[in-house]
Amino acid sequence: MTPILRFAPSPTGRLHLGNVRTAIVNWLYARKSGGRLLLRIDDTDQQRSTAAHAAAIETDLAWLGLDWDLFARQSDRFQRYDAAADRLRASGRLYPCFETPEELDLKRKLQQSRGRPPIYDRAALKLTPHEIEARLRHGEKPTWRFKLERGTVAWADMVRGPVEFQAENLSDPVLIKADGQSLYTLTSVVDDIEFAITHIIRGEDHVANTAVQVQLFEALGGAVPTFGHFSLIADASGGKLSKRAGSISLENLRDDGIEPMSILSLLAKLGTSDPIEIRTDRAQLIQEFEIGKFGRSQPKLDIVELEHLNAKLMHLLPFEAVADRLPAGADAAFWDAVRGNLLRVSDAAPWWEVVQGPVTPVVAEPEFLALAATRLPDGKLDETSWGAWTGAVKSATGRKGKDLFLPLRLALTGLDHGPELARLLPLIGRERALKRLQGHVA
Ligand code: GLU
């Protein structure tokens, strides 16, 4: 049986680290197993969903390099949901409720004040067909609830192991709102059945939904998929990721120069038994992926970790991978010289200015620099020039270490830190180097 997975974001905002993780894990599962992935846009909530957000989700996934084999938009499928609701009505599993939100709220408060869980009391089930008809005729607009069957709902969770719920501890969920709109609990199951989804992997915030949805799969005659619920990410300070670090959008990260492979390397492994290390290749992440490696404990995410991975990635990216994002004229020698000092590709630009000039040299000891200038090796400077030069200056002056190198760096770059001068010097070139050693802007 070919596994069929899905990623089902609601287009009510940009993708953030929390839901991107769900996308990545489902994609990895599909690619590892030779299965297929459905991208489903859950846009039944027409007040909060926008076409722009839906389009941005596709752009974000493509930027990450995640592809999908099937595509569906829930707003194209309202008839399917209505048909499913009719079937549930016909089998007595969907019943109308006429309580107002205020009444429900009051009921909940009363239950809570008595120390009882706020479970819907099924008062609407006591209405006679005659009463229901009268209220409908009167123009009242009911919500429609799914009647759960009493008893244990159990599944073998790919991450959490055996999970059990007692249905009597759950409220009959509203599947259709008073305005007739089908809700996620229903639409998701209808689509999961129609697209023959075999595996549903999502965050543990959906565990209670799963208990309800297992009964819905059964009521609609669908095969119940295999479920996996991974622990939500906490940020380093302990808050739920969805509220804090997790709400950092992919768009923000991209604007900050975080690379797709940094995000993939982190989120493919976060919460698993594997160490988090930078990978340059999606194929390696696929090969390393196993859903069984995800544990139950809550993983912590410090956003600084992402920056570290990004910096590591800079060391590994070849010139060709970044060429179109470097300043015009920058070549492979430049990239190789500076990449070890960068957190992001755009950090290369200031070093290009250092190489090309104009740089205002910092000159503390003009005589020392004047002497050093006379020892600069003849001919075209290459990567051996720096060693030869500083060796000669050292012999002539007796200086070593910082006393020797720092004045040269300050004069040549105007800065007290930066990439290896052995690599920068040939890029700066003899003419500019001499000018800067003389204290001229060049
Ligand atoms: N649209 C739902 C969400 O974003 C999908 C949840 C699910 O995977 O079933 O939470």
Boltz pocket constraint, residues with backbone or C-beta under 6 A from the ligand:
constraints:
  - pocket:
      binder: B
      contacts: [[A, 6], [A, 8], [A, 9], [A, 10], [A, 42], [A, 184], [A, 188], [A, 201], [A, 202], [A, 206]]
      max_distance: 6.0
